[in-house]
Amino acid sequence: MQQLIRGAYARFATLLRELIKFGAIGAIAFVVKFGLVNILWSAWGSEGTLSANVVATVVATTVAYFGNRFWTFRHREQSGLAREYILFFVLNGVGLLIELICLGFVRYTLGFDSLLANNIGLVVGTGLGTLFRFWSYKRWVFLAPPVVQEPVVQEEGQAGPLTTR
């Protein structure tokens, strides 16, 4: 029972560390994206609402990949930078789609055409996309390290699965 509790605690502690690091990297990437997208929105006007978000997302995704690979998930198995980077971008594409749906809804369905409305749509879309990203990165990009089973130590004279009487 004690071993079960220790194992559960270790898994929770690892998940908590990953979440905190993922949040820190995400915050940095968000600042990069938020700053760049607002600069592009100001420069391009309302016609570039979605395009500016795509450009800013590509830049922020690159920042996020390197931060997550070499800090957040550095303890996880590495399956090749090219494979991880491509898969990371594909999954970020899904996250971007979630953001674009939120932005498009605010802009084209609700008809709000202000910088404030764009930023609200961006924050909501980023929040929903982040939930998807964290789950998908752990599932497909930064793979869990292989489980190493420790040999079972038996007391002398005790029958076990590997001993016979």
PAZAPA-4460 file (N, C-alpha, C; in steps of 0.05 Angstrom, whole numbers, plus 32768, in hexadecimal, padded with zeros to 4 digits):
% residues 165
    n_x    n_y    n_z   ca_x   ca_y   ca_z    c_x    c_y    c_z   seq   type   mol
   8010   7FE8   8000   8000   8000   8000   8011   8019   8000     1      M     A
   8027   8018   8010   8039   802F   8012   8046   8035   7FF7     2      Q     A
   804D   801F   7FE9   8059   8022   7FCE   8046   802E   7FBA     3      Q     A
   802C   8027   7FBC   8018   8032   7FAB   8015   8050   7FB0     4      L     A
   8015   8058   7FC9   8013   8075   7FD0   802B   8084   7FC6     5      I     A
   8043   8079   7FCA   805B   8086   7FC0   805B   8089   7FA2     6      R     A
   8052   8075   7F94   8050   8076   7F77   803C   808B   7F6E     7      G     A
   8025   808D   7F7B   8011   80A1   7F74   801C   80BD   7F7A     8      A     A
   8029   80C0   7F90   8035   80DA   7F97   804A   80E2   7F82     9      Y     A
   805B   80D0   7F7A   8070   80D5   7F66   8064   80DE   7F4C    10      A     A
   804F   80D0   7F43   8042   80D7   7F2A   8035   80F3   7F2C    11      R     A
   8028   80F9   7F43   801C   8113   7F46   8031   8129   7F47    12      F     A
   8047   8124   7F55   805D   8138   7F57   8068   813E   7F3B    13      A     A
   806C   8129   7F2B   8077   812C   7F10   8063   813C   7EFF    14      T     A
   8049   8135   7F01   8035   8144   7EF2   8034   8161   7EFA    15      L     A
   8036   8166   7F14   8035   8182   7F1E   804D   8192   7F14    16      L     A
   8065   8186   7F14   807D   8193   7F0A   807A   8199   7EEC    17      R     A
   806F   8185   7EDD   806B   818A   7EC0   8057   81A0   7EBB    18      E     A
   8041   81A0   7ECA   802D   81B5   7EC7   8038   81D1   7ECD    19      L     A
   8048   81D4   7EE2   8054   81EE   7EE9   8067   81F7   7ED3    20      I     A
   8079   81E5   7ECA   808C   81EC   7EB5   807D   81F2   7E9B    21      K     A
   806A   81E1   7E94   805A   81E6   7E7C   804C   8201   7E7D    22      F     A
   8042   8208   7E94   8035   8222   7E98   8049   8239   7E94    23      G     A
   8061   8236   7E9F   8075   824B   7E9C   807D   824F   7E7F    24      A     A
   8082   8239   7E71   8089   823A   7E55   8072   8245   7E45    25      I     A
   805A   823D   7E4B   8042   8247   7E3E   803F   8265   7E42    26      G     A
   8045   826E   7E5A   8043   828B   7E60   8056   829B   7E4F    27      A     A
   806F   8291   7E4C   8083   829E   7E3B   8079   829E   7E1E    28      I     A
   8070   8287   7E15   8067   8285   7DF9   804E   8297   7DF5    29      A     A
   803D   8299   7E09   8026   82AA   7E07   802E   82C7   7E05    30      F     A
   8041   82D0   7E14   804B   82EC   7E13   8056   82F1   7DF7    31      V     A
   8066   82DF   7DEC   8070   82E2   7DD1   805A   82E4   7DBD    32      V     A
   8047   82D2   7DBF   8030   82D1   7DAC   801E   82EA   7DAF    33      K     A
   8017   82F0   7DC8   8005   8306   7DCE   8012   8321   7DC4    34      F     A
   802B   8324   7DCA   8039   833D   7DC1   803A   833E   7DA3    35      G     A
   8043   8329   7D96   8045   8329   7D79   802A   832C   7D6B    36      L     A
   8016   831E   7D74   7FFC   831F   7D67   7FF0   833B   7D69    37      V     A
   7FF4   8348   7D80   7FEA   8363   7D83   7FF9   8377   7D72    38      N     A
   8013   8373   7D6F   8023   8384   7D5C   8018   8380   7D3F    39      I     A
   8014   8367   7D38   800A   8361   7D1D   7FEE   836B   7D19    40      L     A
   7FDD   8369   7D2D   7FC1   8373   7D2A   7FC2   8391   7D27    41      W     A
   7FD3   839E   7D35   7FD5   83BC   7D32   7FE0   83C3   7D17    42      S     A
   7FF3   83B4   7D0C   7FFE   83BA   7CF2   7FEC   83B2   7CDB    43      A     A
   7FDF   839C   7CDE   7FCF   8391   7CC7   7FB2   839A   7CC8    44      W     A
   7FA8   83A3   7CDE   7F8B   83AA   7CE0   7F79   8392   7CE3    45      G     A
   7F60   8397   7CE2   7F4C   8381   7CE7   7F4C   836B   7CD2    46      S     A
   7F57   8371   7CBA   7F57   835C   7CA5   7F6A   8346   7CAB    47      E     A
   7F7E   834B   7CBD   7F92   8336   7CC3   7F8E   8329   7CDD    48      G     A
   7F76   8328   7CE8   7F70   831D   7D02   7F7A   8301   7D05    49      T     A
   7F72   82EF   7CF3   7F79   82D3   7CF5   7F95   82CD   7CEB    50      L     A
   7F9E   82DB   7CD6   7FB9   82D7   7CCC   7FCE   82DF   7CE0    51      S     A
   7FCA   82F5   7CEE   7FDD   82FE   7D02   7FDF   82E9   7D18    52      A     A
   7FC9   82DD   7D20   7FC9   82C8   7D34   7FD9   82B0   7D2B    53      N     A
   7FD7   82A8   7D12   7FE6   8291   7D07   8004   8297   7D08    54      V     A
   800D   82AF   7CFF   8029   82B6   7CFF   8034   82B6   7D1B    55      V     A
   8026   82C3   7D2E   802F   82C4   7D49   8030   82A9   7D56    56      A     A
   801D   8298   7D4F   801D   827C   7D5A   8035   826C   7D51    57      T     A
   803D   826F   7D38   8054   8260   7D2E   806D   8268   7D3E    58      V     A
   8070   8282   7D43   8088   828C   7D52   8087   8282   7D6F    59      V     A
   8070   8284   7D7C   806D   827C   7D97   806F   825E   7D9A    60      A     A
   8066   824F   7D86   8068   8232   7D87   8085   8229   7D87    61      T     A
   8096   8236   7D78   80B2   822F   7D78   80BF   8234   7D93    62      T     A
   80B8   824B   7D9F   80C2   8251   7DBA   80B8   823B   7DCD    63      V     A
   809F   8234   7DCC   8093   8221   7DDE   809F   8205   7DDB    64      A     A
   80A4   81FD   7DC2   80B0   81E3   7DBD   80CB   81E0   7DCB    65      Y     A
   80DC   81F3   7DC7   80F7   81F0   7DD3   80F6   81F2   7DF1    66      F     A
   80E5   8203   7DFC   80E2   8205   7E19   80D7   81EB   7E25    67      G     A
   80C3   81DF   7E18   80B8   81C6   7E22   80CA   81AF   7E1E    68      N     A
   80D8   81AD   7E08   80EA   8196   7E03   8101   8196   7E16    69      R     A
   810D   81AE   7E1A   8126   81AF   7E29   8123   81B7   7E46    70      F     A
   810A   81BC   7E4F   8106   81C2   7E6B   80EE   81B2   7E77    71      W     A
   80D6   81B7   7E6D   80BE   81AA   7E78   80BF   818C   7E77    72      T     A
   80C5   8181   7E5F   80C3   8164   7E5B   80DF   8158   7E55    73      F     A
   80F4   8165   7E60   810F   815B   7E5A   8114   813F   7E65    74      R     A
   8105   8137   7E7A   8108   811C   7E86   80FA   8107   7E76    75      H     A
   80EA   810F   7E62   80DC   80FB   7E52   80ED   80F1   7E3B    76      R     A
   80E5   80DB   7E31   80F4   80CE   7E1A   80F5   80E1   7E03    77      E     A
   810C   80E2   7DF5   810F   80F3   7DDD   810C   80E1   7DC5    78      Q     A
   80FA   80E8   7DB4   80F5   80D7   7D9C   80FF   80E5   7D82    79      S     A
   8111   80F8   7D85   811B   8106   7D6E   810F   8122   7D6B    80      G     A
   8121   8135   7D69   8118   8151   7D67   8105   8156   7D50    81      L     A
   810C   814B   7D38   80FB   8150   7D21   80DF   8145   7D25    82      A     A
   80DD   812C   7D2F   80C3   811F   7D33   80B3   812F   7D48    83      R     A
   80C0   8136   7D5E   80B2   8145   7D73   80A9   8160   7D69    84      E     A
   80BB   816E   7D5B   80B5   8189   7D52   809D   8189   7D3F    85      Y     A
   809D   8177   7D2C   8087   8175   7D19   806D   816E   7D27    86      I     A
   806E   815A   7D38   8056   8152   7D47   804C   8169   7D59    87      L     A
   805F   8177   7D66   8059   818E   7D76   804A   81A3   7D66    88      F     A
   8054   81A9   7D4E   8047   81BC   7D3C   802C   81B3   7D33    89      F     A
   8029   819A   7D2D   800F   818F   7D25   7FFA   8193   7D3C    90      V     A
   8002   818B   7D54   7FF0   818D   7D6B   7FEB   81AB   7D72    91      L     A
   7FFF   81BC   7D6D   7FFA   81D8   7D71   7FE7   81E3   7D5C    92      N     A
   7FE7   81D6   7D45   7FD4   81DE   7D30   7FB8   81D9   7D39    93      G     A
   7FB3   81C3   7D47   7F99   81BE   7D53   7F92   81D3   7D68    94      V     A
   7FA6   81D9   7D79   7FA2   81EE   7D8D   7F9D   8209   7D80    95      G     A
   7FAB   820E   7D6A   7FA6   8227   7D5B   7F8A   8227   7D4F    96      L     A
   7F81   8211   7D45   7F65   820F   7D3B   7F51   8216   7D50    97      L     A
   7F56   820C   7D69   7F44   8213   7D7F   7F43   8231   7D84    98      I     A
   7F5B   823D   7D83   7F5D   825B   7D86   7F4F   826A   7D70    99      E     A
   7F54   8260   7D57   7F48   826E   7D40   7F29   826C   7D41   100      L     A
   7F1F   8256   7D4A   7F02   8253   7D4D   7EF7   8268   7D61   101      I     A
   7F05   826B   7D77   7EFD   827F   7D8B   7F00   829C   7D80   102      C     A
   7F16   82A2   7D73   7F1A   82BC   7D66   7F05   82C1   7D51   103      L     A
   7F01   82AD   7D40   7EEE   82B0   7D2A   7ED1   82B4   7D34   104      G     A
   7ECB   82A6   7D4A   7EB1   82A9   7D56   7EAC   82C5   7D60   105      F     A
   7EC1   82D0   7D6E   7EBE   82EC   7D78   7EBD   8300   7D61   106      V     A
   7ECD   82FC   7D4D   7ED0   830F   7D37   7EB9   830D   7D23   107      R     A
   7EB3   82F5   7D1A   7EA0   82F2   7D04   7E84   82EA   7D0C   108      Y     A
   7E81   82DB   7D22   7E66   82D3   7D2B   7E5A   82E9   7D3D   109      T     A
   7E6A   82F2   7D51   7E60   8307   7D62   7E63   8323   7D57   110      L     A
   7E75   8326   7D43   7E79   833F   7D35   7E89   8354   7D44   111      G     A
   7E98   834B   7D58   7EA9   835E   7D67   7EC3   8362   7D58   112      F     A
   7ECA   837B   7D53   7EE2   8381   7D43   7EF4   8395   7D51   113      D     A
   7EFB   838E   7D6A   7F0D   83A0   7D79   7F25   8390   7D83   114      S     A
   7F39   839E   7D8A   7F51   8391   7D95   7F4A   8383   7DAF   115      L     A
   7F39   838E   7DC0   7F31   8382   7DD9   7F22   8368   7DD3   116      L     A
   7F0F   8368   7DC0   7F00   8350   7DB9   7F13   833A   7DAF   117      A     A
   7F26   8342   7D9E   7F3A   832F   7D93   7F4A   8322   7DAA   118      N     A
   7F52   8333   7DBD   7F62   8329   7DD3   7F52   8316   7DE6   119      N     A
   7F39   831C   7DEA   7F28   830B   7DFA   7F24   82F0   7DEC   120      I     A
   7F1F   82F0   7DD2   7F1D   82D7   7DC3   7F37   82C8   7DC3   121      G     A
   7F4D   82D6   7DC2   7F68   82C9   7DC2   7F6D   82BC   7DDD   122      L     A
   7F66   82C9   7DF3   7F6A   82BE   7E0E   7F59   82A5   7E12   123      V     A
   7F40   82A6   7E0A   7F2E   828F   7E0D   7F38   8278   7DFC   124      V     A
   7F3F   827D   7DE3   7F49   8269   7DD1   7F63   825D   7DDA   125      G     A
   7F75   826E   7DE5   7F8F   8264   7DEF   7F8A   8252   7E07   126      T     A
   7F78   8259   7E18   7F72   8248   7E30   7F68   822C   7E27   127      G     A
   7F55   822C   7E15   7F4B   8212   7E0C   7F60   8202   7DFC   128      L     A
   7F70   8210   7DEC   7F85   8203   7DDD   7F9B   81F8   7DEF   129      G     A
   7FA1   8206   7E05   7FB5   81FD   7E18   7FAE   81E3   7E25   130      T     A
   7F95   81E0   7E2C   7F8C   81C7   7E38   7F91   81B0   7E24   131      L     A
   7F8A   81B4   7E0B   7F8F   819F   7DF7   7FAD   819A   7DF3   132      F     A
   7FBD   81AF   7DF2   7FDA   81AD   7DEE   7FE7   819D   7E04   133      R     A
   7FE2   81A3   7E1D   7FEF   8195   7E33   7FEA   8177   7E31   134      F     A
   7FD0   8170   7E2D   7FC9   8154   7E2B   7FD6   8147   7E13   135      W     A
   7FD6   8154   7DFC   7FE0   8147   7DE4   7FFF   8145   7DE4   136      S     A
   800D   8159   7DEF   802A   8158   7DF0   8033   8140   7E01   137      Y     A
   8026   813C   7E18   802D   8125   7E29   8026   810B   7E1C   138      K     A
   8012   810B   7E0C   8008   80F2   7E00   8018   80EA   7DE7   139      R     A
   8020   80FE   7DD6   802C   80F7   7DBC   8047   8103   7DB7   140      W     A
   804F   8119   7DC3   8068   8125   7DBC   807E   811E   7DCF   141      V     A
   807B   8125   7DE8   808F   811F   7DFD   8087   8106   7E0C   142      F     A
   8091   80F0   7E02   8088   80D6   7E0C   8092   80D0   7E28   143      L     A
   8083   80C1   7E37   808B   80B9   7E52   80A4   80A8   7E50   144      A     A
   80B6   80AA   7E63   80CD   8099   7E63   80C5   807C   7E67   145      P     A
   80D4   8069   7E5D   80CD   804D   7E60   80CC   8046   7E7E   146      P     A
   80B9   8035   7E85   80B7   802D   7EA1   80CB   8017   7EA6   147      V     A
   80DA   801A   7EBB   80EE   8006   7EC3   80E3   7FF9   7EDC   148      V     A
   80DF   7FDF   7ED9   80D5   7FD0   7EF0   80EC   7FC6   7F01   149      Q     A
   80EA   7FCC   7F1A   80FF   7FC3   7F2D   80FA   7FA6   7F33   150      E     A
   8110   7F96   7F36   810C   7F7A   7F3D   8100   7F78   7F5A   151      P     A
   80F0   7F64   7F5D   80E4   7F5F   7F77   80F8   7F4F   7F88   152      V     A
   80FD   7F5A   7FA0   8110   7F4D   7FB2   80FF   7F3C   7FC6   153      V     A
   8106   7F23   7FC8   80F7   7F11   7FDA   8109   7F09   7FF1   154      Q     A
   80FC   7F06   8008   810B   7EFC   801F   8111   7EDF   801B   155      E     A
   8127   7ED7   8027   812F   7EBB   8024   811A   7EA8   802F   156      E     A
   8114   7E93   8021   8100   7E80   802A   80E4   7E87   8023   157      G     A
   80DF   7E9E   8017   80C4   7EA7   8010   80BE   7E9F   7FF4   158      Q     A
   80A7   7E92   7FF0   809F   7E8A   7FD5   8095   7EA2   7FC6   159      A     A
   809C   7EA4   7FAD   8093   7EBB   7F9D   808E   7EB1   7F80   160      G     A
   8089   7EC4   7F6E   8083   7EBC   7F53   809B   7EB0   7F45   161      P     A
   80B4   7EB5   7F4E   80CB   7EAA   7F40   80D8   7E93   7F4F   162      L     A
   80CD   7E8B   7F66   80D9   7E75   7F75   80C6   7E5E   7F76   163      T     A
   80D1   7E47   7F7B   80C0   7E2F   7F7E   80C8   7E22   7F98   164      T     A
   80B7   7E12   7FA3   80BD   7E04   7FBC   80C3   7DE8   7FB7   165      R     A
***
